[in-house]
Amino acid sequence: MITMLLIGLIAAVGNRIRGGLFGDRIRQVIPWYGTTVARISYGVVLGLSALVVSGDYYLAAAIVPTIWFGLAIAPFAPWQFMQKLNDIFIMSLRGIILVGTTSIVIGSLHDHTAGFLYLIVGLLMGPVYYISTKLPAVTLFHEDPSNTDTNATAEVVFGLIQGVALVLLLS
């Protein structure tokens, strides 16, 4: 239970940082930091989480590039603001693209059912972003407290779900 909570929180923070939190501060220390490095870093977070839970080095190593790949090919989401009814559906498709290769790796190297269930995490992206638009903006998730964008909340929640799912599916 503690492992699930810790990995979930680490994944939540990792996904929010990947989404841009502290980007300018990180660039002051690491000048070449950008989207690609953020995606790889988030892959490392989930890969290390998988290693802690499963003890499988091959699986953990394979998760890192698949997370990066999914983030790289999933189209940027103008739908993330949930302004139209079909945005939930489109964000869920984006979520499937995002976790699809990771699901294949989990299914191939660990368990077919776990791989399929991880794909469901992608389906949850649309509802997570929709529900997040109904919540108040959490200033903790923004560098600028006056920012009322709820995408940061959605990134945190979706990262939490990814981390918890890894613990549940790989244990």
Buried (B, 14 or more C-beta within 10 A) or exposed (E): EEEBEBBBBBBBBBBBBBBBBBBEEBEEEEEEBEEEBBBBBBBBBBBBBBBBBBEBEEBBBBBBBBBBBBBEEBEEBEBBBBEEEEBBEBBBBBBBBBBBBBBBBBBEBBBEEBBEBBBBBBBBBBEBBBBBBEEEBEEEBBEEEEEEBBBBBBBBBBBBBBBBBBBBBBE
